[in-house]
Amino acid sequence: MTSLRKLGSSDLEVFPLSLGGNVFGWTADEAQSFAVLDAYVAAGGNFVDTADSYSSWVPGNKGGESETVIGKWLAARGNRSDVVIATKVGAHPDFKGLSANTIKSAADESLRRLGTDYIDLYYTHFDDPSVPVEEIITALDELVKSGKVRAIAASNLTPERLQESLDFSDREGLARYAALQPHYNLVSRDTYEGGLQEVASRGGLAAVPYYALASGFLTGKYRPGTEVDSPRAAGAGQHLQTERGVRVLKALDEVAQAHGAEVATVALAWLASRPTVAAPIASARTVEQLPALVAVAGLELTDAELSKLTEASA
C-alpha cells in the first residue's frame, strides 16, 4: 500500500499523484472517464482534482461537465468517503470572481453536480484583486463552519496576496489555506520557486502543482521530427525549441533508462521530491496513459539523479 501524504495543515491524506479531471466531459467521454477513475483508484489513488469551470471552453459546454461526470461516478461506485475531491471557484462563466456571494453560490452548484454534501478541498481558482482577502477568507470560513468544505486552498495568486490571506486567517482565527496549486514543472520552475514557494513553506502549505508534465512535453513523446496529434501539441512542442527543453529531455531519458521507467514517471518523481510538494496533478484521457502517472508512487530517485534533473532544468 502506497503511503499517503498529509496535505499541509489539513487532516487530508492524499496519494502522491492527483488525477486531473480537466479531460472528463471534454476529450474523455463519460465511459472513458469512469474507466480512468476506476483504474486510478484500483492503483491506490484517492485524490481527484477538478474545477467548476471545466470544460466551459468547449463549444456547447457550459462549465461543470467534469464535476457532473465525477459526481455520477461517485454515485455509481458508492465510494465518496474513500476519495478526496478538490474543486475550484472563480472561473465558471456564471460565477466569475471571488465575491462572498459568488463563492457561496458556486459552492452549492459544485456540491449539486458532484452529488455530495461536502467538498474535501476547495480552491480559489484565480485571484480576484477587486475583492479584499478579508471577504474571500470570511466566505470560505463560513463554508468550512457549515460543513460544506473540509479544507481551503488557493491557486494563481501572488506571494503578497497569499501572505495577506494567511495573516488575516491567523489574526481572526478563521479557516486558513492548507494548500496551493502553482504552475510548476521541470521546464517551468520560476512560476513557483522564489517568493511563492517561500510563503508556502513558511506557512506550512502543501503544493499541488498543475501542468506537472508541461502539457505533455515531459512525457517524452515530443521529439525533433515527430508530430503528435493532441489539442496541446503546439504548446508542448515549443519546449523543443529551447536549450533547457533539450537538456531536460536528455536527463530524463538517462534516468528513465536506469530505472526501466517511463519518462513521465521520472518527471513526476522529480516534482514530487521538491520542497513543499505533496502531489503533482496529471490527467489521463485513456486507461493506457495512467500507469506511467501512478507509478510515481513507487519510484525512488537517487540524490544524484535528482541533482542531474535539477541542473538540467536550471
C-alpha positions as CSV (number, residue, x, y, z in Angstrom):
1,M,0.0,0.0,0.0
2,T,1.4,3.4,-1.1
3,S,1.9,5.7,1.9
4,L,-0.4,8.7,1.6
5,R,1.0,12.3,2.1
6,K,-0.5,14.7,4.6
7,L,-1.9,17.8,2.8
8,G,-0.4,20.8,4.6
9,S,-2.1,21.7,7.9
10,S,-5.3,19.9,6.9
11,D,-6.4,16.4,8.0
12,L,-6.5,15.3,4.4
13,E,-4.1,12.5,3.4
14,V,-3.5,12.1,-0.3
15,F,-1.9,9.8,-2.9
16,P,1.3,11.3,-4.3
17,L,-0.3,11.8,-7.8
18,S,-3.5,13.8,-8.1
19,L,-5.7,12.8,-11.0
20,G,-6.6,15.8,-13.1
21,G,-10.3,16.0,-14.1
22,N,-10.0,18.6,-16.8
23,V,-10.4,16.0,-19.5
24,F,-13.6,14.5,-18.1
25,G,-16.5,15.6,-20.3
26,W,-14.1,17.1,-22.8
27,T,-11.6,14.7,-24.5
28,A,-12.8,11.8,-22.4
29,D,-16.5,10.9,-22.6
30,E,-18.4,9.5,-19.6
31,A,-17.4,5.9,-20.2
32,Q,-13.7,6.7,-20.7
33,S,-13.8,9.0,-17.6
34,F,-15.3,6.2,-15.5
35,A,-12.7,3.7,-16.7
36,V,-9.8,6.1,-15.9
37,L,-11.2,6.9,-12.4
38,D,-11.7,3.2,-11.7
39,A,-8.1,2.4,-12.8
40,Y,-6.7,5.3,-10.7
41,V,-8.5,4.1,-7.6
42,A,-7.5,0.5,-8.3
43,A,-3.9,1.6,-8.3
44,G,-4.3,3.2,-4.8
45,G,-5.2,6.7,-5.9
46,N,-7.6,8.8,-3.9
47,F,-7.1,12.5,-4.9
48,V,-9.2,13.8,-7.8
49,D,-8.8,17.4,-9.0
50,T,-11.4,19.4,-10.9
51,A,-13.0,22.8,-11.2
52,D,-16.5,24.2,-11.7
53,S,-15.3,25.8,-15.0
54,Y,-14.2,22.5,-16.6
55,S,-14.9,22.4,-19.5
56,S,-16.6,25.7,-20.4
57,W,-14.1,26.4,-23.2
58,V,-15.5,23.6,-25.3
59,P,-18.2,24.8,-27.8
60,G,-21.6,23.7,-26.5
61,N,-20.4,23.2,-22.9
62,K,-21.4,25.5,-20.0
63,G,-18.9,24.5,-17.4
64,G,-19.4,21.9,-14.7
65,E,-19.2,19.0,-17.1
66,S,-16.2,17.5,-15.3
67,E,-17.9,17.8,-11.8
68,T,-21.0,16.2,-13.2
69,V,-19.1,13.2,-14.6
70,I,-17.2,12.7,-11.3
71,G,-20.5,13.0,-9.4
72,K,-22.1,10.3,-11.5
73,W,-19.0,8.1,-10.9
74,L,-19.1,8.6,-7.1
75,A,-22.8,7.7,-7.1
76,A,-22.3,4.6,-9.2
77,R,-19.3,3.4,-7.2
78,G,-20.6,4.4,-3.7
79,N,-17.1,5.4,-2.7
80,R,-17.4,9.1,-1.7
81,S,-15.7,8.7,1.6
82,D,-12.7,7.0,0.0
83,V,-11.9,9.8,-2.4
84,V,-10.5,13.3,-1.7
85,I,-12.3,15.6,-4.1
86,A,-10.8,19.0,-4.9
87,T,-12.6,21.6,-6.9
88,K,-12.3,25.3,-7.6
89,V,-14.3,28.5,-7.7
90,G,-13.9,31.7,-9.6
91,A,-13.8,30.9,-13.3
92,H,-17.2,29.4,-14.1
93,P,-19.0,31.6,-16.7
94,D,-21.9,32.1,-14.4
95,F,-19.8,32.5,-11.2
96,K,-16.8,34.6,-12.1
97,G,-14.7,36.3,-9.4
98,L,-14.5,35.8,-5.7
99,S,-17.1,37.9,-4.1
100,A,-18.6,36.3,-1.0
101,N,-21.9,35.7,-2.8
102,T,-20.2,34.1,-5.8
103,I,-18.1,31.8,-3.6
104,K,-21.1,30.5,-1.7
105,S,-23.4,30.2,-4.6
106,A,-20.8,28.4,-6.7
107,A,-20.0,26.0,-3.9
108,D,-23.7,25.0,-3.7
109,E,-23.7,24.4,-7.5
110,S,-20.5,22.3,-7.3
111,L,-22.0,20.2,-4.4
112,R,-25.1,19.6,-6.5
113,R,-23.1,18.5,-9.6
114,L,-20.8,16.3,-7.5
115,G,-23.8,14.8,-5.8
116,T,-22.2,15.2,-2.4
117,D,-22.7,17.3,0.7
118,Y,-19.1,18.3,1.2
119,I,-16.0,19.2,-0.8
120,D,-12.7,18.0,0.6
121,L,-10.5,20.7,-0.8
122,Y,-11.9,24.0,-2.2
123,Y,-9.6,26.3,-4.2
124,T,-10.0,29.8,-5.3
125,H,-9.1,29.2,-8.9
126,F,-7.8,32.6,-9.9
127,D,-7.3,35.5,-7.6
128,D,-9.8,38.4,-7.8
129,P,-7.8,41.5,-6.8
130,S,-11.0,43.6,-6.8
131,V,-12.2,41.7,-3.6
132,P,-10.3,42.2,-0.3
133,V,-8.8,39.0,1.1
134,E,-10.9,39.6,4.2
135,E,-14.1,39.0,2.2
136,I,-12.7,35.9,0.4
137,I,-11.4,34.2,3.6
138,T,-14.5,35.0,5.6
139,A,-16.8,33.5,2.9
140,L,-14.5,30.4,2.7
141,D,-14.5,30.1,6.5
142,E,-18.4,30.1,6.5
143,L,-18.3,27.1,4.1
144,V,-15.9,25.3,6.4
145,K,-18.0,26.1,9.5
146,S,-21.2,24.9,7.8
147,G,-19.5,21.6,6.9
148,K,-19.7,22.1,3.1
149,V,-15.9,22.3,2.8
150,R,-13.2,20.4,4.8
151,A,-10.2,22.5,3.8
152,I,-9.4,25.5,1.7
153,A,-6.7,26.3,-0.8
154,A,-5.6,28.8,-3.4
155,S,-4.3,28.9,-7.0
156,N,-2.9,31.6,-9.3
157,L,-2.2,34.4,-6.8
158,T,0.8,36.5,-5.9
159,P,3.0,35.8,-2.9
160,E,1.8,39.1,-1.4
161,R,-1.9,38.2,-1.6
162,L,-1.2,34.7,-0.3
163,Q,0.7,36.1,2.7
164,E,-2.1,38.7,3.3
165,S,-4.7,35.9,3.3
166,L,-2.7,33.7,5.8
167,D,-2.1,36.7,8.1
168,F,-5.8,37.5,8.1
169,S,-6.8,33.9,8.9
170,D,-4.3,33.7,11.7
171,R,-5.3,37.1,13.1
172,E,-9.0,36.3,13.1
173,G,-8.8,32.6,13.8
174,L,-10.6,31.7,10.6
175,A,-10.1,28.9,8.1
176,R,-6.6,29.0,6.6
177,Y,-5.3,27.9,3.2
178,A,-3.8,24.4,3.6
179,A,-2.6,24.0,0.0
180,L,-1.5,26.0,-3.0
181,Q,-1.8,24.9,-6.7
182,P,1.0,26.5,-8.6
183,H,2.1,26.1,-12.2
184,Y,5.3,24.1,-11.7
185,N,7.4,21.5,-13.6
186,L,10.9,20.8,-14.9
187,V,10.7,23.4,-17.6
188,S,8.8,25.9,-15.6
189,R,10.4,26.5,-12.3
190,D,10.3,30.2,-11.8
191,T,6.4,30.0,-11.8
192,Y,6.7,28.7,-8.3
193,E,10.2,28.7,-7.0
194,G,11.1,32.0,-5.2
195,G,8.6,34.2,-3.4
196,L,5.5,32.0,-3.8
197,Q,7.3,28.8,-2.6
198,E,8.8,30.8,0.3
199,V,5.4,31.9,1.5
200,A,4.0,28.4,1.1
201,S,7.0,26.9,3.0
202,R,6.8,29.4,5.8
203,G,3.1,29.0,6.1
204,G,3.1,25.2,6.1
205,L,1.2,24.9,2.8
206,A,1.3,21.8,0.6
207,A,1.9,22.5,-3.1
208,V,-0.2,20.5,-5.7
209,P,1.3,21.6,-9.0
210,Y,-0.6,21.8,-12.2
211,Y,0.9,21.5,-15.7
212,A,3.2,18.9,-14.0
213,L,4.0,17.4,-17.3
214,A,4.2,20.7,-19.3
215,S,1.1,19.9,-21.4
216,G,2.6,16.5,-22.3
217,F,6.2,17.6,-23.2
218,L,7.6,15.8,-20.1
219,T,6.1,12.5,-21.2
220,G,8.9,12.3,-23.8
221,K,6.6,11.9,-26.8
222,Y,7.6,15.2,-28.3
223,R,10.9,14.7,-30.2
224,P,12.5,16.5,-33.0
225,G,10.8,15.4,-36.3
226,T,7.8,13.9,-34.6
227,E,4.2,15.1,-34.9
228,V,1.8,14.5,-32.0
229,D,-1.9,14.6,-32.5
230,S,-3.1,16.4,-29.4
231,P,-5.0,19.6,-28.7
232,R,-2.0,20.6,-26.6
233,A,0.7,19.8,-29.2
234,A,1.6,23.4,-30.1
235,G,2.2,24.4,-26.5
236,A,4.2,21.3,-25.6
237,G,6.2,21.3,-28.8
238,Q,7.6,24.8,-28.0
239,H,9.9,23.4,-25.4
240,L,11.8,21.5,-28.1
241,Q,13.0,24.9,-29.4
242,T,14.8,25.8,-26.1
243,E,18.1,24.6,-24.9
244,R,16.6,23.8,-21.5
245,G,13.9,21.7,-23.0
246,V,16.5,19.6,-24.9
247,R,18.7,19.3,-21.8
248,V,15.8,18.2,-19.6
249,L,14.7,15.5,-22.1
250,K,18.3,14.1,-22.3
251,A,18.5,13.9,-18.5
252,L,15.0,12.4,-18.2
253,D,15.9,9.7,-20.8
254,E,19.1,8.8,-18.9
255,V,17.3,8.5,-15.5
256,A,14.3,6.7,-17.0
257,Q,16.6,4.2,-18.7
258,A,18.5,3.5,-15.4
259,H,15.2,2.6,-13.7
260,G,13.4,1.0,-16.7
261,A,10.8,3.7,-16.1
262,E,8.7,5.9,-18.3
263,V,10.0,9.5,-18.9
264,A,6.7,10.9,-17.5
265,T,7.2,8.9,-14.2
266,V,10.6,10.4,-13.7
267,A,9.4,13.9,-14.4
268,L,6.7,13.5,-11.8
269,A,9.1,11.9,-9.3
270,W,11.4,14.9,-9.5
271,L,8.4,17.2,-8.9
272,A,7.1,15.1,-6.0
273,S,10.5,15.3,-4.3
274,R,10.6,19.1,-4.3
275,P,10.2,21.1,-1.1
276,T,6.5,21.7,-0.1
277,V,5.2,19.5,-3.0
278,A,2.6,16.9,-1.8
279,A,1.2,15.6,-5.1
280,P,1.6,16.8,-8.7
281,I,-1.5,16.8,-10.9
282,A,-1.6,14.9,-14.2
283,S,-4.6,13.9,-16.3
284,A,-5.2,10.8,-18.4
285,R,-7.6,10.6,-21.2
286,T,-7.4,6.8,-21.5
287,V,-6.6,4.0,-19.1
288,E,-3.4,3.3,-21.1
289,Q,-2.0,6.7,-20.1
290,L,-2.5,6.1,-16.4
291,P,0.3,3.5,-15.4
292,A,3.1,6.0,-16.1
293,L,1.4,8.5,-13.9
294,V,0.6,6.4,-10.8
295,A,4.0,4.7,-11.0
296,V,5.4,7.9,-9.4
297,A,4.3,6.4,-6.0
298,G,6.8,3.6,-6.3
299,L,9.8,5.4,-8.0
300,E,12.6,6.4,-5.7
301,L,15.2,8.6,-7.4
302,T,18.7,8.8,-6.0
303,D,20.1,12.2,-4.8
304,A,22.5,12.1,-7.8
305,E,19.6,11.6,-10.2
306,L,17.5,14.4,-8.6
307,S,20.6,16.7,-8.9
308,K,21.1,15.8,-12.5
309,L,17.5,16.8,-13.3
310,T,17.6,19.9,-11.2
311,E,20.8,21.0,-13.0
312,A,19.4,20.2,-16.5
313,S,16.3,22.3,-15.8
314,A,18.2,25.3,-14.4
